[in-house]
Amino acid sequence: MGELLIRPDDLDVRGLRSEEYMALFEMGAFEGERVELIGGQVIRVSPMSDPRAWTIMRLNAQLASLMSSGYDVRVQLPVDVSEYSMPEPDVSIHPRLDRPDQRPTTALVAIEVSVTSLRLDLTHKASIYASAGIPLYLVFDLNGDRLVVHRAPEGGTYTDVAEHVPTGGFDVLGIDLDLPELFGRG
């Protein structure tokens, strides 16, 4: 795809709504593409690198026991957080859904594992998750060798953001995440 001929700043652009995005998806409009809806725009998802896949697999394994405690642990599945955003966090944790045709509209925890998408994860996605009231948003910055922890969402932003070095553990809903393992050191 080439560069836009007309800049969005010059237009009154209407973003794609979640239900429109899903209708297009079900018609096969994005077949063979990894995309997600962010702020009304269809965004291509970064290709899966081996380090990112490793961390996502290990997160899933470490958090799996939450499923026996009434939670769903979802891996790269959509969360319908607003009319114009349906991100697919690398991992999200929700109260258990009652039916297979349900899609969560918020989460208790959203996790992104970043290799090439750090700017998107720390800005746009942080704002979207904060606006949805997700109380804990974690960004595993694999290149920066840090865990960025976002808490206390208020007015579309997180008021408590801290960085952790990948040593020891980090508590997520009573599960002590093994950070050295998740950063490939364990």
Accessible surface in RSA format (square Angstrom, percent):
REM  Atomic radii and reference values for relative SASA: ProtOr
REM  Chains: A
REM  Algorithm: Lee & Richards
REM  Probe-radius: 1.40
REM  Slices: 20
REM RES _ NUM      All-atoms   Total-Side   Main-Chain    Non-polar    All polar
REM                ABS   REL    ABS   REL    ABS   REL    ABS   REL    ABS   REL
RES MET A   1   217.17 112.5 128.93  85.3  88.24 210.1 118.51 100.8  98.66 130.7
RES GLY A   2    68.89  85.0   0.00   N/A  68.89  85.0  39.63 108.8  29.26  65.5
RES GLU A   3   132.59  76.1 100.52  76.0  32.07  76.4  48.85  94.5  83.73  68.4
RES LEU A   4   110.57  61.6  98.80  70.7  11.77  29.6 101.40  71.2   9.17  24.7
RES LEU A   5   179.30  99.9 142.37 101.9  36.93  92.8 145.18 102.0  34.13  91.8
RES ILE A   6    98.43  56.0  88.71  66.1   9.72  23.4  91.27  65.7   7.16  19.4
RES ARG A   7   121.78  51.1 121.14  61.8   0.64   1.5  49.88  68.2  71.90  43.6
RES PRO A   8    57.56  41.9  52.09  47.5   5.47  19.9  52.85  43.6   4.71  29.3
RES ASP A   9   141.11  98.8 104.13 103.6  36.98  87.4  34.64  81.5 106.47 106.2
RES ASP A  10   104.36  73.1  70.30  70.0  34.07  80.6  25.53  60.1  78.84  78.6
RES LEU A  11    94.74  52.8  73.58  52.6  21.16  53.2  80.02  56.2  14.72  39.6
RES ASP A  12   152.84 107.1 115.40 114.9  37.44  88.5  43.56 102.5 109.27 109.0
RES VAL A  13    89.28  58.8  58.13  52.6  31.16  75.1  62.44  54.3  26.84  72.8
RES ARG A  14   139.88  58.7 110.28  56.2  29.60  70.5  65.10  89.0  74.78  45.3
RES GLY A  15    19.60  24.2   0.00   N/A  19.60  24.2  11.28  31.0   8.32  18.6
RES LEU A  16    43.03  24.0  40.44  28.9   2.59   6.5  41.07  28.8   1.96   5.3
RES ARG A  17    69.83  29.3  69.83  35.6   0.00   0.0   6.00   8.2  63.83  38.7
RES SER A  18     5.32   4.5   5.32   7.1   0.00   0.0   5.32  11.3   0.00   0.0
RES GLU A  19   111.91  64.2 100.58  76.1  11.33  27.0  65.84 127.4  46.07  37.6
RES GLU A  20    49.02  28.1  44.33  33.5   4.69  11.2  30.43  58.9  18.60  15.2
RES TYR A  21     4.46   2.1   4.46   2.5   0.00   0.0   3.11   2.3   1.35   1.7
RES MET A  22    32.60  16.9  32.60  21.6   0.00   0.0  29.34  24.9   3.25   4.3
RES ALA A  23    49.50  45.5  44.24  68.3   5.27  12.0  48.39  68.1   1.12   3.0
RES LEU A  24    58.77  32.7  58.75  42.0   0.02   0.1  58.75  41.3   0.02   0.1
RES PHE A  25   104.75  52.4  95.85  59.4   8.90  23.2  95.85  58.1   8.90  25.5
RES GLU A  26   135.35  77.7  98.23  74.3  37.12  88.4  42.31  81.8  93.04  76.0
RES MET A  27   148.43  76.9 108.42  71.8  40.01  95.3  88.60  75.3  59.83  79.3
RES GLY A  28    31.36  38.7   0.00   N/A  31.36  38.7  17.93  49.2  13.43  30.1
RES ALA A  29    54.11  49.7  18.39  28.4  35.72  81.3  31.44  44.3  22.66  60.0
RES PHE A  30    26.32  13.2  23.60  14.6   2.72   7.1  24.31  14.7   2.01   5.8
RES GLU A  31   150.70  86.5 119.71  90.6  31.00  73.8  52.39 101.3  98.31  80.3
RES GLY A  32    84.77 104.5   0.00   N/A  84.77 104.5  42.98 117.9  41.79  93.6
RES GLU A  33    76.12  43.7  57.67  43.6  18.45  43.9  31.22  60.4  44.90  36.7
RES ARG A  34   107.45  45.1  94.70  48.3  12.75  30.3  72.17  98.6  35.28  21.4
RES VAL A  35    10.49   6.9   2.79   2.5   7.70  18.5   2.79   2.4   7.70  20.9
RES GLU A  36     5.38   3.1   5.38   4.1   0.00   0.0   0.38   0.7   5.00   4.1
RES LEU A  37     0.00   0.0   0.00   0.0   0.00   0.0   0.00   0.0   0.00   0.0
RES ILE A  38    11.66   6.6   8.46   6.3   3.20   7.7   8.46   6.1   3.20   8.7
RES GLY A  39    50.96  62.8   0.00   N/A  50.96  62.8  28.34  77.8  22.62  50.7
RES GLY A  40     6.09   7.5   0.00   N/A   6.09   7.5   0.12   0.3   5.97  13.4
RES GLN A  41   103.34  57.8  99.79  72.9   3.55   8.5  29.73  63.3  73.61  55.8
RES VAL A  42    54.30  35.7  26.22  23.7  28.08  67.7  26.22  22.8  28.08  76.2
RES ILE A  43    48.10  27.4  46.23  34.4   1.88   4.5  48.10  34.6   0.00   0.0
RES ARG A  44   156.10  65.5 137.42  70.0  18.69  44.5  61.39  83.9  94.72  57.4
RES VAL A  45    32.25  21.2  16.66  15.1  15.59  37.6  20.57  17.9  11.68  31.7
RES SER A  46    26.77  22.6  18.18  24.3   8.59  19.8  10.48  22.3  16.29  22.8
RES PRO A  47   116.57  85.0 101.66  92.7  14.91  54.2 109.43  90.4   7.14  44.4
RES MET A  48    76.24  39.5  46.50  30.8  29.74  70.8  46.59  39.6  29.65  39.3
RES SER A  49    37.55  31.7  27.36  36.5  10.18  23.5  37.37  79.6   0.18   0.2
RES ASP A  50   123.97  86.8 115.05 114.5   8.92  21.1  33.69  79.3  90.28  90.0
RES PRO A  51    77.89  56.8  70.24  64.0   7.65  27.8  77.35  63.9   0.54   3.4
RES ARG A  52    17.34   7.3  17.34   8.8   0.00   0.0   4.73   6.5  12.61   7.6
RES ALA A  53    29.73  27.3  27.71  42.8   2.02   4.6  29.65  41.8   0.08   0.2
RES TRP A  54    92.76  37.2  92.14  44.6   0.63   1.5  92.37  49.2   0.39   0.6
RES THR A  55     1.66   1.2   1.66   1.7   0.00   0.0   0.00   0.0   1.66   2.5
RES ILE A  56     9.86   5.6   9.86   7.3   0.00   0.0   9.86   7.1   0.00   0.0
RES MET A  57   106.80  55.3  98.44  65.2   8.36  19.9  63.69  54.1  43.11  57.1
RES ARG A  58    63.39  26.6  63.39  32.3   0.00   0.0   7.17   9.8  56.22  34.1
RES LEU A  59     0.00   0.0   0.00   0.0   0.00   0.0   0.00   0.0   0.00   0.0
RES ASN A  60    59.08  40.7  59.06  57.1   0.02   0.0   0.62   1.5  58.46  56.5
RES ALA A  61    70.89  65.2  45.52  70.2  25.37  57.7  53.68  75.6  17.21  45.6
RES GLN A  62    34.70  19.4  19.40  14.2  15.29  36.4  27.11  57.7   7.59   5.8
RES LEU A  63     0.00   0.0   0.00   0.0   0.00   0.0   0.00   0.0   0.00   0.0
RES ALA A  64    46.57  42.8  40.58  62.6   5.99  13.6  40.90  57.6   5.67  15.0
RES SER A  65    64.40  54.4  50.74  67.7  13.67  31.5  53.81 114.6  10.59  14.8
RES LEU A  66     7.47   4.2   6.98   5.0   0.49   1.2   7.47   5.2   0.00   0.0
RES MET A  67    86.01  44.5  83.10  55.0   2.91   6.9  62.73  53.3  23.28  30.8
RES SER A  68   106.53  90.0  63.75  85.1  42.78  98.6  55.91 119.1  50.62  70.9
RES SER A  69    74.67  63.1  44.23  59.0  30.44  70.1  28.43  60.5  46.24  64.8
RES GLY A  70    33.54  41.4   0.00   N/A  33.54  41.4  22.54  61.9  11.00  24.6
RES TYR A  71    55.95  26.1  55.95  31.8   0.00   0.0  18.26  13.7  37.68  46.5
RES ASP A  72    24.09  16.9  24.09  24.0   0.00   0.0   6.69  15.7  17.40  17.4
RES VAL A  73    14.27   9.4   0.13   0.1  14.14  34.1   0.13   0.1  14.14  38.4
RES ARG A  74    34.40  14.4  32.53  16.6   1.88   4.5   9.00  12.3  25.40  15.4
RES VAL A  75    48.42  31.9  36.36  32.9  12.06  29.1  36.36  31.6  12.06  32.7
RES GLN A  76    45.01  25.2  34.77  25.4  10.25  24.4  11.58  24.6  33.44  25.4
RES LEU A  77    80.59  44.9  79.90  57.2   0.68   1.7  79.90  56.1   0.68   1.8
RES PRO A  78    25.94  18.9  25.94  23.6   0.00   0.0  25.94  21.4   0.00   0.0
RES VAL A  79     0.70   0.5   0.70   0.6   0.00   0.0   0.70   0.6   0.00   0.0
RES ASP A  80    35.13  24.6  29.87  29.7   5.26  12.4   2.69   6.3  32.45  32.4
RES VAL A  81    19.51  12.8   0.67   0.6  18.85  45.4   0.92   0.8  18.59  50.4
RES SER A  82    55.42  46.8  41.24  55.0  14.18  32.7  48.21 102.7   7.21  10.1
RES GLU A  83    92.17  52.9  76.21  57.7  15.96  38.0  37.79  73.1  54.37  44.4
RES TYR A  84    67.07  31.3  66.99  38.1   0.08   0.2  52.08  39.1  15.00  18.5
RES SER A  85     3.74   3.2   3.74   5.0   0.00   0.0   0.23   0.5   3.51   4.9
RES MET A  86     0.54   0.3   0.47   0.3   0.07   0.2   0.34   0.3   0.20   0.3
RES PRO A  87     0.01   0.0   0.01   0.0   0.00   0.0   0.01   0.0   0.00   0.0
RES GLU A  88    48.36  27.8  40.93  31.0   7.43  17.7   3.77   7.3  44.59  36.4
RES PRO A  89     0.94   0.7   0.68   0.6   0.26   0.9   0.68   0.6   0.26   1.6
RES ASP A  90     1.43   1.0   1.43   1.4   0.00   0.0   0.00   0.0   1.43   1.4
RES VAL A  91     0.00   0.0   0.00   0.0   0.00   0.0   0.00   0.0   0.00   0.0
RES SER A  92     0.40   0.3   0.40   0.5   0.00   0.0   0.00   0.0   0.40   0.6
RES ILE A  93     0.00   0.0   0.00   0.0   0.00   0.0   0.00   0.0   0.00   0.0
RES HIS A  94     1.61   0.9   1.61   1.1   0.00   0.0   1.61   1.7   0.00   0.0
RES PRO A  95    77.87  56.7  75.22  68.6   2.64   9.6  76.14  62.9   1.72  10.7
RES ARG A  96   116.66  49.0  99.81  50.9  16.85  40.1  50.13  68.5  66.53  40.3
RES LEU A  97    45.69  25.4  30.44  21.8  15.24  38.3  31.90  22.4  13.78  37.1
RES ASP A  98   128.62  90.1  92.72  92.3  35.90  84.9  26.43  62.2 102.19 101.9
RES ARG A  99   133.13  55.9 126.88  64.7   6.24  14.9  58.59  80.1  74.53  45.2
RES PRO A 100   145.21 105.8 105.36  96.0  39.85 144.9 118.79  98.1  26.43 164.2
RES ASP A 101   112.88  79.1  75.53  75.2  37.35  88.3  49.65 116.8  63.23  63.1
RES GLN A 102    56.56  31.6  42.11  30.8  14.46  34.4  11.13  23.7  45.43  34.5
RES ARG A 103    85.41  35.9  67.99  34.7  17.42  41.5  12.70  17.4  72.71  44.1
RES PRO A 104     8.52   6.2   3.08   2.8   5.44  19.8   8.52   7.0   0.00   0.0
RES THR A 105    89.97  64.0  81.46  82.6   8.52  20.3  53.37  71.7  36.60  55.3
RES THR A 106    59.15  42.1  57.18  58.0   1.97   4.7  55.42  74.4   3.73   5.6
RES ALA A 107     3.20   2.9   0.36   0.6   2.84   6.5   0.86   1.2   2.34   6.2
RES LEU A 108    53.91  30.0  52.02  37.2   1.89   4.7  52.02  36.5   1.89   5.1
RES VAL A 109     1.31   0.9   1.31   1.2   0.00   0.0   1.31   1.1   0.00   0.0
RES ALA A 110     0.07   0.1   0.07   0.1   0.00   0.0   0.07   0.1   0.00   0.0
RES ILE A 111     0.00   0.0   0.00   0.0   0.00   0.0   0.00   0.0   0.00   0.0
RES GLU A 112     4.65   2.7   4.65   3.5   0.00   0.0   0.00   0.0   4.65   3.8
RES VAL A 113     0.98   0.6   0.00   0.0   0.98   2.4   0.00   0.0   0.98   2.7
RES SER A 114     0.65   0.6   0.37   0.5   0.28   0.6   0.00   0.0   0.65   0.9
RES VAL A 115    34.69  22.8  25.54  23.1   9.15  22.0  25.76  22.4   8.93  24.2
RES THR A 116   106.37  75.7  68.22  69.2  38.15  90.9  72.51  97.4  33.86  51.2
RES SER A 117    24.01  20.3  17.71  23.6   6.30  14.5  16.13  34.4   7.87  11.0
RES LEU A 118    50.23  28.0  48.93  35.0   1.30   3.3  48.93  34.4   1.30   3.5
RES ARG A 119   192.47  80.8 182.91  93.2   9.57  22.8  77.41 105.8 115.06  69.7
RES LEU A 120    39.95  22.2  36.77  26.3   3.18   8.0  37.30  26.2   2.65   7.1
RES ASP A 121     1.83   1.3   1.83   1.8   0.00   0.0   0.00   0.0   1.83   1.8
RES LEU A 122    51.67  28.8  36.11  25.8  15.56  39.1  36.11  25.4  15.56  41.9
RES THR A 123    70.33  50.0  59.55  60.4  10.79  25.7  65.54  88.0   4.79   7.2
RES HIS A 124    99.27  54.3  95.71  66.5   3.56   9.1  56.35  58.1  42.92  49.9
RES LYS A 125     8.05   3.9   8.05   4.9   0.00   0.0   0.04   0.0   8.00   8.5
RES ALA A 126    10.07   9.3   9.80  15.1   0.27   0.6  10.04  14.1   0.03   0.1
RES SER A 127    51.54  43.5  49.19  65.6   2.35   5.4  23.98  51.1  27.56  38.6
RES ILE A 128    25.70  14.6  21.64  16.1   4.06   9.8  24.65  17.8   1.05   2.8
RES TYR A 129     0.16   0.1   0.16   0.1   0.00   0.0   0.16   0.1   0.00   0.0
RES ALA A 130     4.85   4.5   0.00   0.0   4.85  11.0   0.00   0.0   4.85  12.8
RES SER A 131    80.51  68.0  45.08  60.2  35.43  81.6  34.82  74.2  45.69  64.0
RES ALA A 132    24.92  22.9   1.02   1.6  23.91  54.4  10.68  15.0  14.24  37.7
RES GLY A 133    41.40  51.1   0.00   N/A  41.40  51.1  24.91  68.4  16.49  36.9
RES ILE A 134     0.81   0.5   0.81   0.6   0.00   0.0   0.81   0.6   0.00   0.0
RES PRO A 135    64.29  46.9  61.17  55.8   3.12  11.3  61.17  50.5   3.12  19.4
RES LEU A 136    19.44  10.8  19.44  13.9   0.00   0.0  19.44  13.7   0.00   0.0
RES TYR A 137     0.00   0.0   0.00   0.0   0.00   0.0   0.00   0.0   0.00   0.0
RES LEU A 138     0.00   0.0   0.00   0.0   0.00   0.0   0.00   0.0   0.00   0.0
RES VAL A 139     0.00   0.0   0.00   0.0   0.00   0.0   0.00   0.0   0.00   0.0
RES PHE A 140     0.00   0.0   0.00   0.0   0.00   0.0   0.00   0.0   0.00   0.0
RES ASP A 141     5.23   3.7   5.23   5.2   0.00   0.0   0.00   0.0   5.23   5.2
RES LEU A 142    32.32  18.0  13.92  10.0  18.40  46.3  14.09   9.9  18.23  49.1
RES ASN A 143   112.46  77.6  77.87  75.2  34.59  83.3  33.17  79.8  79.29  76.6
RES GLY A 144    41.17  50.8   0.00   N/A  41.17  50.8  23.46  64.4  17.71  39.7
RES ASP A 145    61.36  43.0  55.61  55.3   5.75  13.6  24.72  58.2  36.64  36.5
RES ARG A 146    52.11  21.9  52.11  26.6   0.00   0.0  17.71  24.2  34.40  20.8
RES LEU A 147     0.00   0.0   0.00   0.0   0.00   0.0   0.00   0.0   0.00   0.0
RES VAL A 148     5.23   3.4   5.23   4.7   0.00   0.0   5.23   4.5   0.00   0.0
RES VAL A 149     1.81   1.2   1.42   1.3   0.39   0.9   1.42   1.2   0.39   1.0
RES HIS A 150     7.76   4.2   7.76   5.4   0.00   0.0   3.15   3.2   4.62   5.4
RES ARG A 151    95.32  40.0  95.32  48.6   0.00   0.0  28.89  39.5  66.43  40.3
RES ALA A 152    49.36  45.4  34.39  53.1  14.97  34.1  45.67  64.3   3.69   9.8
RES PRO A 153    40.09  29.2  17.93  16.3  22.16  80.5  18.24  15.1  21.86 135.8
RES GLU A 154   121.59  69.8 112.59  85.2   9.01  21.4  39.13  75.7  82.47  67.3
RES GLY A 155    85.16 105.0   0.00   N/A  85.16 105.0  45.09 123.8  40.06  89.7
RES GLY A 156    21.45  26.4   0.00   N/A  21.45  26.4   9.98  27.4  11.46  25.7
RES THR A 157    76.29  54.3  73.37  74.4   2.92   7.0  47.98  64.4  28.31  42.8
RES TYR A 158    15.11   7.1   1.71   1.0  13.40  34.9   1.71   1.3  13.40  16.5
RES THR A 159    84.91  60.4  46.25  46.9  38.66  92.1  44.87  60.3  40.04  60.5
RES ASP A 160    68.17  47.7  64.39  64.1   3.78   8.9  19.11  45.0  49.05  48.9
RES VAL A 161    81.50  53.6  49.84  45.1  31.65  76.3  49.84  43.3  31.65  85.9
RES ALA A 162    42.15  38.8  35.47  54.7   6.68  15.2  42.12  59.3   0.03   0.1
RES GLU A 163   109.98  63.1  81.73  61.8  28.25  67.3  27.44  53.1  82.54  67.4
RES HIS A 164    66.86  36.5  62.39  43.4   4.47  11.4  43.91  45.3  22.95  26.7
RES VAL A 165   103.48  68.1  98.10  88.8   5.38  13.0  98.10  85.2   5.38  14.6
RES PRO A 166     2.92   2.1   2.53   2.3   0.39   1.4   2.53   2.1   0.39   2.4
RES THR A 167    86.63  61.6  77.44  78.5   9.19  21.9  58.34  78.4  28.29  42.8
RES GLY A 168    49.35  60.9   0.00   N/A  49.35  60.9  42.15 115.7   7.20  16.1
RES GLY A 169    40.35  49.8   0.00   N/A  40.35  49.8   4.59  12.6  35.76  80.1
RES PHE A 170    15.11   7.6  12.10   7.5   3.01   7.8  15.11   9.2   0.00   0.0
RES ASP A 171    84.81  59.4  74.39  74.0  10.41  24.6  35.56  83.7  49.25  49.1
RES VAL A 172     0.35   0.2   0.00   0.0   0.35   0.8   0.35   0.3   0.00   0.0
RES LEU A 173    68.70  38.3  39.19  28.0  29.51  74.2  51.11  35.9  17.59  47.3
RES GLY A 174    64.32  79.3   0.00   N/A  64.32  79.3  31.94  87.6  32.38  72.5
RES ILE A 175    36.10  20.5  34.47  25.7   1.64   3.9  36.10  26.0   0.00   0.0
RES ASP A 176   104.50  73.2  83.04  82.7  21.46  50.7  34.11  80.3  70.39  70.2
RES LEU A 177     0.07   0.0   0.00   0.0   0.07   0.2   0.00   0.0   0.07   0.2
RES ASP A 178    63.49  44.5  59.30  59.0   4.20   9.9  22.90  53.9  40.59  40.5
RES LEU A 179     2.55   1.4   2.55   1.8   0.00   0.0   2.55   1.8   0.00   0.0
RES PRO A 180    35.54  25.9  35.54  32.4   0.00   0.0  35.54  29.3   0.00   0.0
RES GLU A 181    47.54  27.3  47.49  35.9   0.05   0.1   9.87  19.1  37.67  30.8
RES LEU A 182     0.00   0.0   0.00   0.0   0.00   0.0   0.00   0.0   0.00   0.0
RES PHE A 183    26.11  13.1   2.45   1.5  23.67  61.6   4.76   2.9  21.35  61.1
RES GLY A 184    49.85  61.5   0.00   N/A  49.85  61.5  15.76  43.2  34.09  76.3
RES ARG A 185   123.06  51.7  84.27  43.0  38.79  92.4  51.81  70.8  71.25  43.2
RES GLY A 186    87.99 108.5   0.00   N/A  87.99 108.5  35.94  98.6  52.04 116.6
END  Absolute sums over single chains surface
CHAIN  1 A    10067.9       7535.5       2532.4       5626.0       4441.9
END  Absolute sums over all chains
TOTAL         10067.9       7535.5       2532.4       5626.0       4441.9
